[in-house]
């Protein structure tokens, strides 16, 4: 019957955008491990003029309907900074993306992907990397392992069926992004502690907290190290100045300077480690709704967080030091300093580290050395576009 067919249409206007965002609440209504996003944040992310990602990207949102009911959604986008990167680093010319895919069944999923691919081909793209929900720095990848517990802040959660649906439409894994779970209450192995102690005796090394009184200066230091440290990594896309200011403003309320570290060598900033209290703990409790009273609960939590989990989303060491023993020593020192404060000041019990690229041998080795275990795995898939 005609009313059982899936109809795909571009998102147009506020009503469609609201439907695009609201679908996730229905898809995950019975999933106890899904953490709803703040609706206002989603509107901002998806609205040109409010999110600086759109300054260097073209995006089209689509809705799937069956019998007039919304049954799926997807975005298709081209990040012009991503297609300017070298092909051997994963992105590169001709590579488009889709993301934000949610669907009630496999047929709907395939219809949505077909619409996204069609739009990308119209824009001249010949390859897809997906899912990437906007920037590689947002929520890249599809969850394929770790469905049994909620994600930490700025990480995604998906239906287990999606992996098979995507693969059955011709996609293959391009890269795995792993997060690691770490019990921080008991300290680290003796060898790690010895490396930290040796670093503490080295007068050339200084590990300092992020300085909120000079927040913009330290943000620039962090971004400089990040863009240098990650510049050869798979999937890397540089931050623009506008994105730096935007991210700093958004994250500043969550920043606790005593768990965010910059490492200096001979007075030069050479490494950093960012740590965020897991705001998903309270966002899940308020079900993503700021009104009428959710904002009060969130504000109180932000002022005096006592998170069970801290997440380390980013760290970096300048390329010139990455092949040296100094790099791992600085990493161990920052991790241990953060661990001490997280446990002693905030009552934190665990940390989530990552995501870490599957081919990042140095960071995966550090995660293994401190006794952490992979708790979630996110895949980014690829597919050539024919004709």
WOCORFEN-V274155 format. One record per pair of residues at least 12 apart in sequence whose C-alpha atoms are under 6 Angstrom apart, sorted by the first residue. I is the first residue (numbers start at 0). J is the second residue. Records with the same first field share a line. If there is no record, write none. Layout:
BEGIN
I: J + J
END
This chain:
BEGIN
2: 66
3: 65 + 66
4: 65
5: 64 + 65
6: 63 + 64
7: 62 + 63
8: 61 + 62
9: 60 + 61
10: 60 + 61
32: 148 + 149
33: 149
34: 283
35: 286 + 287
36: 287
37: 287
51: 242
55: 79
56: 77 + 78 + 79
57: 76 + 77
58: 75 + 76
59: 74 + 75
60: 73 + 74
61: 73
70: 102 + 103
71: 101 + 102
72: 100 + 101
73: 98 + 99 + 100
74: 97 + 98 + 99
75: 96 + 97 + 115
76: 96
77: 95
81: 236
88: 233 + 234
89: 233 + 234
90: 234
93: 124 + 125
94: 124 + 126 + 127
95: 124 + 127
96: 127 + 128 + 129
97: 129 + 130 + 131
98: 130 + 131 + 132
99: 132
105: 164
125: 383 + 384
126: 382 + 383 + 384
127: 381 + 382
128: 380 + 381
129: 379 + 380
138: 154 + 155
140: 377 + 378 + 379
141: 377 + 378
142: 157 + 376 + 377
143: 376 + 377
144: 375 + 376
145: 374 + 375
151: 277
152: 277 + 278 + 279
170: 380 + 381 + 382
171: 380 + 381
172: 380
173: 379 + 380 + 381
174: 378 + 379
175: 357 + 377 + 378
176: 354 + 355 + 356 + 357 + 376 + 377
177: 354 + 355 + 375 + 376
178: 352 + 353 + 354 + 373 + 375
179: 351 + 352 + 371 + 372 + 373 + 374
180: 350 + 351 + 371 + 372 + 374
181: 349 + 350 + 371
182: 349
183: 348 + 349
184: 348
187: 369
195: 332
203: 264 + 265
204: 263 + 264
205: 262 + 263
206: 261 + 262
207: 260 + 261
208: 256 + 257 + 259 + 260
209: 256 + 259 + 260
224: 317
225: 315
227: 317
228: 315 + 316 + 317 + 318
258: 274 + 337
259: 272 + 273 + 274
260: 272
269: 316 + 317
270: 315 + 316
271: 314 + 315
272: 314
273: 311 + 313
274: 310 + 311
275: 309 + 310
276: 306 + 309
277: 308 + 309
305: 345
306: 347
307: 347 + 348
308: 347 + 349 + 350
309: 350
310: 350 + 351 + 352
311: 352
312: 353
END
